[in-house]
Structures are given as structure tokens and as C-alpha cells.
Amino acid sequence: MQSHRILIIEDEFIISANLKQLLTANGYSVCGIADCFEEAIDLYKREKPDLVLSDIYLRDSKTGIEALLQLNTELNIRIPLIIISAYSEENILKDAITVNPIYFITKPFTESQILTAVNLALKLAAVKLEPELPSKRELEILKLLAKGLTSKQISQKLFVSFNTVESHRKNLLKKYHANTSAELIFLAASKNWLKETN
């Protein structure tokens, strides 16, 4: 069986080399590494990978998001994508959502986090599945987290114990294979789960 082909867009050599070593050691084929906008465009068009792992900021003035937006427009496709970034500010998350990635991973990341995300991203891309919807209580907590509330503030707002909120947060991280609250909020925003309903 042919291994899945993955393109890495990352301008930090150590990180891209580590990602390549990790992926190849686990049966994936890395079809290229791009560290700038033009190289990312050229490699994607030439190699047509099954999945892209992309940083946001590259060594030139344009970003990985800009490269992916251009590819989405030119090729009229949704590129199976995992965003990897050291930044998780609100404006960064909003920019990342424009390319509709399957996952958003914050640096520093663990090997198991990358492998889990890649495996699930490839499965979701192959069958066009969507992640399981959060429960009503989980959704309430996600919306309050997105507004910047702490677990203590959420417990007071929802009239539940602090431990209950913390338990839900831990379960959400596990359920969606997230490492941080920023990753959870990004997923919720990208899937329009945070949209207020009447």
C-alpha cells in the first residue's frame, strides 16, 4: 500500500527536519519541505500531497496562510491541512480559519500530538467526516472560554463547581485531540460552533 504523501511548509530547519524524521519513521512519505511562499506554491502544484502541515509565518513577507489561500483559489479545492504555529492570538486564529484547516496545533508540540492529528486528518479528509459535535454543556463552556473566561468565572456563570468545569475542559481536550484551550477555541470557531443562536 502506498504511503500518504505529506508536504511540510515550515521555515525553521530544526522543526521541519524533526517533522520529516517523525513522519517517515511512522510510514508517511514527506514529498517536500518549503520554507517560503513561492516554494510552497511550486511544491504543492508539482507534488499534489495528500496532506499539508504548515506554519503560519515563513522566512519571506508572505505567510503559509497566503500560500494556501492562493492554492485554494487557483485549484478550486479544499487542501487537507494542519496548521502548526507558536502563535495563538485571536487575530492569528481568525486568519487561520480562512483556509479551513482540519487541525490547529500550537508549538511546542509532542510527537504523539502530531501523529494523532495527521492520522485523524487523513481519515477525515478521505471520507469528508466532521468532528463529533460537543454536548450542550461542552458548547456552553467552549463559548465562555472563547470569551476569555477562566474556569472559576465559568463555574460561577453556569452555577456549577470549579471541578466540574475543569473536568469538562480536560474531556474536551481529549475528545478533540487538542493540547491547549487555544486549539479547542480554534476548532470550535472553524466549525461555527461558537455562533450564537436565538
Buried (B, 14 or more C-beta within 10 A) or exposed (E): EEEBBBBBBBBBEEBBEBBBEBBEEEEBBBBBBBBBBEBBBBBBEEBEBBBBBBBBBBEEEBBBBBBBBBBBEEEEEBBBBBBBBBBBEEEBBEBBBEBBBBBBBBEEBEEEBBBBBBBBBBEBBEEEEEBEEBEEEBBBBBBBBBEEBEBEBBBEBBEBEBEBBBEBBEBBBEBBBBBBBBBBBBBBBBBEBBEEEE
